[in-house]
Amino acid sequence: MDLTAIIKKGEKQYVALCPELDVVSQGITVEEALKNIKEAVELYIEEMGLPEGIGTQEMLVTSFEVCQHAEICVSNLQ
C-alpha cells in the first residue's frame, strides 16, 4: 500500500507527516524521518486498524503561495 509522507525541515530536525492517517514523526535526517514515519504508521495501523478507503485513493501533493496581508494581495491584482 502506498501512503504519502510530507517531510519539512524544522529548527533542529525533519518533521514527517502522513496526511492520510494524520500521523507525525521526526528524524535528524530526511532518511531517518522517513524511516520513523514508516514505523509510526505501521504501529498506528497495528493498533488502530486501517481506516476504510485509505491507500486506495490517489493523492495529489502540491504547494501554493498565499499572501500574508490581504491589502497587499489586492493591490497586486489591480
Jmol script that loads the backbone (N, CA, C; Angstrom):
load data "model"
ATOM      1  N   MET A   1       0.847  -1.173   0.000  1.00  0.00           N
ATOM      2  CA  MET A   1       0.000   0.000   0.000  1.00  0.00           C
ATOM      3  C   MET A   1       0.891   1.234   0.000  1.00  0.00           C
ATOM      4  N   ASP A   2       0.564   2.194  -0.836  1.00  0.00           N
ATOM      5  CA  ASP A   2       1.319   3.441  -0.903  1.00  0.00           C
ATOM      6  C   ASP A   2       0.612   4.524  -0.102  1.00  0.00           C
ATOM      7  N   LEU A   3       1.345   5.154   0.793  1.00  0.00           N
ATOM      8  CA  LEU A   3       0.853   6.304   1.547  1.00  0.00           C
ATOM      9  C   LEU A   3       1.791   7.472   1.276  1.00  0.00           C
ATOM     10  N   THR A   4       1.421   8.647   1.732  1.00  0.00           N
ATOM     11  CA  THR A   4       2.175   9.865   1.466  1.00  0.00           C
ATOM     12  C   THR A   4       2.960  10.284   2.694  1.00  0.00           C
ATOM     13  N   ALA A   5       4.181  10.746   2.473  1.00  0.00           N
ATOM     14  CA  ALA A   5       4.974  11.350   3.544  1.00  0.00           C
ATOM     15  C   ALA A   5       5.333  12.761   3.114  1.00  0.00           C
ATOM     16  N   ILE A   6       4.971  13.722   3.934  1.00  0.00           N
ATOM     17  CA  ILE A   6       5.360  15.120   3.717  1.00  0.00           C
ATOM     18  C   ILE A   6       6.437  15.416   4.743  1.00  0.00           C
ATOM     19  N   ILE A   7       7.626  15.773   4.270  1.00  0.00           N
ATOM     20  CA  ILE A   7       8.756  15.989   5.167  1.00  0.00           C
ATOM     21  C   ILE A   7       9.200  17.440   5.054  1.00  0.00           C
ATOM     22  N   LYS A   8       9.313  18.083   6.210  1.00  0.00           N
ATOM     23  CA  LYS A   8       9.638  19.508   6.259  1.00  0.00           C
ATOM     24  C   LYS A   8      10.754  19.727   7.272  1.00  0.00           C
ATOM     25  N   LYS A   9      11.676  20.594   6.950  1.00  0.00           N
ATOM     26  CA  LYS A   9      12.781  20.905   7.857  1.00  0.00           C
ATOM     27  C   LYS A   9      12.266  21.752   9.004  1.00  0.00           C
ATOM     28  N   GLY A  10      12.490  21.262  10.222  1.00  0.00           N
ATOM     29  CA  GLY A  10      12.158  22.026  11.419  1.00  0.00           C
ATOM     30  C   GLY A  10      13.390  22.776  11.885  1.00  0.00           C
ATOM     31  N   GLU A  11      13.359  23.271  13.112  1.00  0.00           N
ATOM     32  CA  GLU A  11      14.507  24.010  13.636  1.00  0.00           C
ATOM     33  C   GLU A  11      15.731  23.122  13.781  1.00  0.00           C
ATOM     34  N   LYS A  12      15.542  21.909  14.318  1.00  0.00           N
ATOM     35  CA  LYS A  12      16.677  21.022  14.558  1.00  0.00           C
ATOM     36  C   LYS A  12      16.541  19.672  13.870  1.00  0.00           C
ATOM     37  N   GLN A  13      15.316  19.311  13.464  1.00  0.00           N
ATOM     38  CA  GLN A  13      15.081  18.008  12.861  1.00  0.00           C
ATOM     39  C   GLN A  13      14.121  18.142  11.696  1.00  0.00           C
ATOM     40  N   TYR A  14      13.991  17.071  10.953  1.00  0.00           N
ATOM     41  CA  TYR A  14      12.990  16.996   9.902  1.00  0.00           C
ATOM     42  C   TYR A  14      11.720  16.397  10.499  1.00  0.00           C
ATOM     43  N   VAL A  15      10.587  16.979  10.155  1.00  0.00           N
ATOM     44  CA  VAL A  15       9.290  16.515  10.647  1.00  0.00           C
ATOM     45  C   VAL A  15       8.568  15.851   9.479  1.00  0.00           C
ATOM     46  N   ALA A  16       8.061  14.651   9.719  1.00  0.00           N
ATOM     47  CA  ALA A  16       7.370  13.889   8.675  1.00  0.00           C
ATOM     48  C   ALA A  16       5.905  13.709   9.065  1.00  0.00           C
ATOM     49  N   LEU A  17       5.020  13.900   8.094  1.00  0.00           N
ATOM     50  CA  LEU A  17       3.581  13.758   8.296  1.00  0.00           C
ATOM     51  C   LEU A  17       3.025  12.796   7.262  1.00  0.00           C
ATOM     52  N   CYS A  18       2.214  11.861   7.703  1.00  0.00           N
ATOM     53  CA  CYS A  18       1.425  11.019   6.803  1.00  0.00           C
ATOM     54  C   CYS A  18       0.011  11.598   6.848  1.00  0.00           C
ATOM     55  N   PRO A  19      -0.381  12.386   5.836  1.00  0.00           N
ATOM     56  CA  PRO A  19      -1.675  13.080   5.905  1.00  0.00           C
ATOM     57  C   PRO A  19      -2.890  12.160   5.848  1.00  0.00           C
ATOM     58  N   GLU A  20      -2.765  10.998   5.238  1.00  0.00           N
ATOM     59  CA  GLU A  20      -3.913  10.086   5.169  1.00  0.00           C
ATOM     60  C   GLU A  20      -4.341   9.618   6.553  1.00  0.00           C
ATOM     61  N   LEU A  21      -3.363   9.450   7.467  1.00  0.00           N
ATOM     62  CA  LEU A  21      -3.667   8.948   8.803  1.00  0.00           C
ATOM     63  C   LEU A  21      -3.443   9.986   9.889  1.00  0.00           C
ATOM     64  N   ASP A  22      -2.927  11.146   9.523  1.00  0.00           N
ATOM     65  CA  ASP A  22      -2.609  12.211  10.469  1.00  0.00           C
ATOM     66  C   ASP A  22      -1.607  11.726  11.527  1.00  0.00           C
ATOM     67  N   VAL A  23      -0.579  11.018  11.060  1.00  0.00           N
ATOM     68  CA  VAL A  23       0.486  10.505  11.917  1.00  0.00           C
ATOM     69  C   VAL A  23       1.732  11.340  11.650  1.00  0.00           C
ATOM     70  N   VAL A  24       2.435  11.717  12.722  1.00  0.00           N
ATOM     71  CA  VAL A  24       3.617  12.568  12.617  1.00  0.00           C
ATOM     72  C   VAL A  24       4.792  11.887  13.302  1.00  0.00           C
ATOM     73  N   SER A  25       5.990  12.077  12.739  1.00  0.00           N
ATOM     74  CA  SER A  25       7.221  11.610  13.358  1.00  0.00           C
ATOM     75  C   SER A  25       8.325  12.592  12.987  1.00  0.00           C
ATOM     76  N   GLN A  26       9.559  12.278  13.363  1.00  0.00           N
ATOM     77  CA  GLN A  26      10.666  13.181  13.062  1.00  0.00           C
ATOM     78  C   GLN A  26      11.971  12.404  12.995  1.00  0.00           C
ATOM     79  N   GLY A  27      13.016  13.082  12.514  1.00  0.00           N
ATOM     80  CA  GLY A  27      14.341  12.482  12.458  1.00  0.00           C
ATOM     81  C   GLY A  27      15.383  13.543  12.186  1.00  0.00           C
ATOM     82  N   ILE A  28      16.620  13.225  12.492  1.00  0.00           N
ATOM     83  CA  ILE A  28      17.730  14.166  12.282  1.00  0.00           C
ATOM     84  C   ILE A  28      17.974  14.396  10.796  1.00  0.00           C
ATOM     85  N   THR A  29      17.783  13.353   9.982  1.00  0.00           N
ATOM     86  CA  THR A  29      17.943  13.457   8.528  1.00  0.00           C
ATOM     87  C   THR A  29      16.610  13.148   7.852  1.00  0.00           C
ATOM     88  N   VAL A  30      16.524  13.450   6.558  1.00  0.00           N
ATOM     89  CA  VAL A  30      15.322  13.114   5.793  1.00  0.00           C
ATOM     90  C   VAL A  30      15.110  11.602   5.813  1.00  0.00           C
ATOM     91  N   GLU A  31      16.195  10.858   5.628  1.00  0.00           N
ATOM     92  CA  GLU A  31      16.098   9.401   5.609  1.00  0.00           C
ATOM     93  C   GLU A  31      15.590   8.858   6.942  1.00  0.00           C
ATOM     94  N   GLU A  32      16.091   9.407   8.039  1.00  0.00           N
ATOM     95  CA  GLU A  32      15.642   8.964   9.361  1.00  0.00           C
ATOM     96  C   GLU A  32      14.191   9.345   9.601  1.00  0.00           C
ATOM     97  N   ALA A  33      13.791  10.542   9.183  1.00  0.00           N
ATOM     98  CA  ALA A  33      12.391  10.957   9.333  1.00  0.00           C
ATOM     99  C   ALA A  33      11.473  10.031   8.542  1.00  0.00           C
ATOM    100  N   LEU A  34      11.891   9.648   7.337  1.00  0.00           N
ATOM    101  CA  LEU A  34      11.084   8.741   6.521  1.00  0.00           C
ATOM    102  C   LEU A  34      11.002   7.358   7.164  1.00  0.00           C
ATOM    103  N   LYS A  35      12.110   6.859   7.671  1.00  0.00           N
ATOM    104  CA  LYS A  35      12.125   5.564   8.367  1.00  0.00           C
ATOM    105  C   LYS A  35      11.207   5.608   9.591  1.00  0.00           C
ATOM    106  N   ASN A  36      11.274   6.710  10.336  1.00  0.00           N
ATOM    107  CA  ASN A  36      10.467   6.840  11.557  1.00  0.00           C
ATOM    108  C   ASN A  36       8.980   6.986  11.261  1.00  0.00           C
ATOM    109  N   ILE A  37       8.623   7.709  10.186  1.00  0.00           N
ATOM    110  CA  ILE A  37       7.195   7.860   9.869  1.00  0.00           C
ATOM    111  C   ILE A  37       6.637   6.517   9.397  1.00  0.00           C
ATOM    112  N   LYS A  38       7.449   5.756   8.666  1.00  0.00           N
ATOM    113  CA  LYS A  38       7.001   4.423   8.235  1.00  0.00           C
ATOM    114  C   LYS A  38       6.730   3.543   9.459  1.00  0.00           C
ATOM    115  N   GLU A  39       7.642   3.556  10.409  1.00  0.00           N
ATOM    116  CA  GLU A  39       7.454   2.769  11.632  1.00  0.00           C
ATOM    117  C   GLU A  39       6.232   3.244  12.415  1.00  0.00           C
ATOM    118  N   ALA A  40       6.054   4.559  12.521  1.00  0.00           N
ATOM    119  CA  ALA A  40       4.912   5.109  13.257  1.00  0.00           C
ATOM    120  C   ALA A  40       3.596   4.729  12.585  1.00  0.00           C
ATOM    121  N   VAL A  41       3.556   4.765  11.254  1.00  0.00           N
ATOM    122  CA  VAL A  41       2.343   4.388  10.515  1.00  0.00           C
ATOM    123  C   VAL A  41       2.049   2.904  10.709  1.00  0.00           C
ATOM    124  N   GLU A  42       3.086   2.070  10.647  1.00  0.00           N
ATOM    125  CA  GLU A  42       2.884   0.639  10.858  1.00  0.00           C
ATOM    126  C   GLU A  42       2.328   0.358  12.255  1.00  0.00           C
ATOM    127  N   LEU A  43       2.848   1.053  13.259  1.00  0.00           N
ATOM    128  CA  LEU A  43       2.338   0.889  14.624  1.00  0.00           C
ATOM    129  C   LEU A  43       0.902   1.386  14.740  1.00  0.00           C
ATOM    130  N   TYR A  44       0.604   2.506  14.090  1.00  0.00           N
ATOM    131  CA  TYR A  44      -0.752   3.047  14.101  1.00  0.00           C
ATOM    132  C   TYR A  44      -1.732   2.034  13.512  1.00  0.00           C
ATOM    133  N   ILE A  45      -1.369   1.484  12.352  1.00  0.00           N
ATOM    134  CA  ILE A  45      -2.255   0.521  11.690  1.00  0.00           C
ATOM    135  C   ILE A  45      -2.416  -0.741  12.532  1.00  0.00           C
ATOM    136  N   GLU A  46      -1.333  -1.180  13.139  1.00  0.00           N
ATOM    137  CA  GLU A  46      -1.383  -2.364  14.002  1.00  0.00           C
ATOM    138  C   GLU A  46      -2.318  -2.144  15.190  1.00  0.00           C
ATOM    139  N   GLU A  47      -2.271  -0.955  15.764  1.00  0.00           N
ATOM    140  CA  GLU A  47      -3.049  -0.647  16.958  1.00  0.00           C
ATOM    141  C   GLU A  47      -4.493  -0.243  16.639  1.00  0.00           C
ATOM    142  N   MET A  48      -4.660   0.615  15.642  1.00  0.00           N
ATOM    143  CA  MET A  48      -5.966   1.215  15.353  1.00  0.00           C
ATOM    144  C   MET A  48      -6.688   0.568  14.178  1.00  0.00           C
ATOM    145  N   GLY A  49      -5.959  -0.173  13.353  1.00  0.00           N
ATOM    146  CA  GLY A  49      -6.542  -0.711  12.131  1.00  0.00           C
ATOM    147  C   GLY A  49      -6.447   0.316  11.022  1.00  0.00           C
ATOM    148  N   LEU A  50      -6.736  -0.112   9.840  1.00  0.00           N
ATOM    149  CA  LEU A  50      -6.669   0.764   8.670  1.00  0.00           C
ATOM    150  C   LEU A  50      -8.053   1.347   8.400  1.00  0.00           C
ATOM    151  N   PRO A  51      -8.187   2.672   8.436  1.00  0.00           N
ATOM    152  CA  PRO A  51      -9.487   3.286   8.131  1.00  0.00           C
ATOM    153  C   PRO A  51      -9.948   2.906   6.717  1.00  0.00           C
ATOM    154  N   GLU A  52     -11.235   2.810   6.548  1.00  0.00           N
ATOM    155  CA  GLU A  52     -11.814   2.430   5.255  1.00  0.00           C
ATOM    156  C   GLU A  52     -11.404   3.416   4.162  1.00  0.00           C
ATOM    157  N   GLY A  53     -10.980   2.882   3.035  1.00  0.00           N
ATOM    158  CA  GLY A  53     -10.644   3.711   1.878  1.00  0.00           C
ATOM    159  C   GLY A  53      -9.219   4.234   1.868  1.00  0.00           C
ATOM    160  N   ILE A  54      -8.475   4.092   2.953  1.00  0.00           N
ATOM    161  CA  ILE A  54      -7.102   4.597   2.999  1.00  0.00           C
ATOM    162  C   ILE A  54      -6.217   3.745   2.111  1.00  0.00           C
ATOM    163  N   GLY A  55      -5.386   4.409   1.340  1.00  0.00           N
ATOM    164  CA  GLY A  55      -4.454   3.715   0.471  1.00  0.00           C
ATOM    165  C   GLY A  55      -5.037   3.339  -0.878  1.00  0.00           C
ATOM    166  N   THR A  56      -6.335   3.518  -1.061  1.00  0.00           N
ATOM    167  CA  THR A  56      -6.949   3.186  -2.343  1.00  0.00           C
ATOM    168  C   THR A  56      -7.195   4.441  -3.184  1.00  0.00           C
ATOM    169  N   GLN A  57      -7.092   5.602  -2.552  1.00  0.00           N
ATOM    170  CA  GLN A  57      -7.339   6.850  -3.263  1.00  0.00           C
ATOM    171  C   GLN A  57      -6.014   7.456  -3.705  1.00  0.00           C
ATOM    172  N   GLU A  58      -5.992   8.012  -4.904  1.00  0.00           N
ATOM    173  CA  GLU A  58      -4.797   8.696  -5.378  1.00  0.00           C
ATOM    174  C   GLU A  58      -4.756  10.081  -4.744  1.00  0.00           C
ATOM    175  N   MET A  59      -3.566  10.485  -4.295  1.00  0.00           N
ATOM    176  CA  MET A  59      -3.426  11.781  -3.648  1.00  0.00           C
ATOM    177  C   MET A  59      -2.508  12.670  -4.478  1.00  0.00           C
ATOM    178  N   LEU A  60      -2.859  13.917  -4.600  1.00  0.00           N
ATOM    179  CA  LEU A  60      -2.026  14.918  -5.267  1.00  0.00           C
ATOM    180  C   LEU A  60      -1.439  15.812  -4.194  1.00  0.00           C
ATOM    181  N   VAL A  61      -0.125  15.923  -4.176  1.00  0.00           N
ATOM    182  CA  VAL A  61       0.550  16.805  -3.226  1.00  0.00           C
ATOM    183  C   VAL A  61       1.187  17.923  -4.030  1.00  0.00           C
ATOM    184  N   THR A  62       0.882  19.156  -3.668  1.00  0.00           N
ATOM    185  CA  THR A  62       1.411  20.317  -4.374  1.00  0.00           C
ATOM    186  C   THR A  62       1.657  21.435  -3.382  1.00  0.00           C
ATOM    187  N   SER A  63       2.155  22.534  -3.847  1.00  0.00           N
ATOM    188  CA  SER A  63       2.329  23.704  -2.983  1.00  0.00           C
ATOM    189  C   SER A  63       1.715  24.913  -3.663  1.00  0.00           C
ATOM    190  N   PHE A  64       1.395  25.913  -2.873  1.00  0.00           N
ATOM    191  CA  PHE A  64       0.843  27.148  -3.399  1.00  0.00           C
ATOM    192  C   PHE A  64       1.237  28.283  -2.474  1.00  0.00           C
ATOM    193  N   GLU A  65       1.214  29.489  -3.005  1.00  0.00           N
ATOM    194  CA  GLU A  65       1.614  30.657  -2.247  1.00  0.00           C
ATOM    195  C   GLU A  65       0.383  31.446  -1.815  1.00  0.00           C
ATOM    196  N   VAL A  66       0.389  31.930  -0.594  1.00  0.00           N
ATOM    197  CA  VAL A  66      -0.673  32.808  -0.116  1.00  0.00           C
ATOM    198  C   VAL A  66      -0.040  34.105   0.380  1.00  0.00           C
ATOM    199  N   CYS A  67      -0.809  35.164   0.329  1.00  0.00           N
ATOM    200  CA  CYS A  67      -0.335  36.453   0.821  1.00  0.00           C
ATOM    201  C   CYS A  67      -0.554  36.528   2.325  1.00  0.00           C
ATOM    202  N   GLN A  68       0.379  37.158   3.004  1.00  0.00           N
ATOM    203  CA  GLN A  68       0.247  37.315   4.450  1.00  0.00           C
ATOM    204  C   GLN A  68      -0.673  38.469   4.814  1.00  0.00           C
ATOM    205  N   HIS A  69      -0.757  39.456   3.944  1.00  0.00           N
ATOM    206  CA  HIS A  69      -1.574  40.641   4.227  1.00  0.00           C
ATOM    207  C   HIS A  69      -2.520  40.870   3.051  1.00  0.00           C
ATOM    208  N   ALA A  70      -3.797  40.768   3.297  1.00  0.00           N
ATOM    209  CA  ALA A  70      -4.799  40.844   2.230  1.00  0.00           C
ATOM    210  C   ALA A  70      -4.709  42.137   1.432  1.00  0.00           C
ATOM    211  N   GLU A  71      -4.437  43.261   2.088  1.00  0.00           N
ATOM    212  CA  GLU A  71      -4.400  44.539   1.361  1.00  0.00           C
ATOM    213  C   GLU A  71      -3.263  44.578   0.344  1.00  0.00           C
ATOM    214  N   ILE A  72      -2.169  43.898   0.617  1.00  0.00           N
ATOM    215  CA  ILE A  72      -1.061  43.829  -0.330  1.00  0.00           C
ATOM    216  C   ILE A  72      -1.462  42.973  -1.528  1.00  0.00           C
ATOM    217  N   CYS A  73      -2.135  41.867  -1.274  1.00  0.00           N
ATOM    218  CA  CYS A  73      -2.576  40.973  -2.355  1.00  0.00           C
ATOM    219  C   CYS A  73      -3.541  41.684  -3.283  1.00  0.00           C
ATOM    220  N   VAL A  74      -4.467  42.416  -2.727  1.00  0.00           N
ATOM    221  CA  VAL A  74      -5.467  43.120  -3.528  1.00  0.00           C
ATOM    222  C   VAL A  74      -4.786  44.161  -4.406  1.00  0.00           C
ATOM    223  N   SER A  75      -3.831  44.905  -3.872  1.00  0.00           N
ATOM    224  CA  SER A  75      -3.159  45.945  -4.656  1.00  0.00           C
ATOM    225  C   SER A  75      -2.315  45.329  -5.760  1.00  0.00           C
ATOM    226  N   ASN A  76      -1.791  44.106  -5.572  1.00  0.00           N
ATOM    227  CA  ASN A  76      -1.016  43.446  -6.616  1.00  0.00           C
ATOM    228  C   ASN A  76      -1.896  42.956  -7.762  1.00  0.00           C
ATOM    229  N   LEU A  77      -3.174  42.741  -7.507  1.00  0.00           N
ATOM    230  CA  LEU A  77      -4.080  42.279  -8.528  1.00  0.00           C
ATOM    231  C   LEU A  77      -4.593  43.418  -9.418  1.00  0.00           C
ATOM    232  N   GLN A  78      -4.517  44.641  -8.942  1.00  0.00           N
ATOM    233  CA  GLN A  78      -5.078  45.772  -9.697  1.00  0.00           C
ATOM    234  C   GLN A  78      -4.119  46.305 -10.712  1.00  0.00           C
TER     235      GLN A  78
END
end "model"
wireframe off; spacefill off
backbone 0.3
color backbone group
